Amino acid sequence: MERDELLLLGRIDGKLDGISKHLQAQDERLDKIDGRLRAVEQKAAVIGAASGGAMSLGVALIVEGMKHWLGRGGPGSGP
């Protein structure tokens, strides 16, 4: 009976080693994916900030243009 138990323990140990190696490979893969995703997120943040700044500048220019236009009399005021 002792021999069977030792064989069983050996099989269990081998399976645990296989699972451990598989988990290590998954961890390495996830680290690579995380690095790529972080780079994409950083680029998206920069692009988002730049486009937000450009939009706010554009809206501010439109508002100021409208103020200036309305200050001169608005539509139908002529040249």
Order of alpha helices (4+ residues) and beta strands (2+ residues): alpha
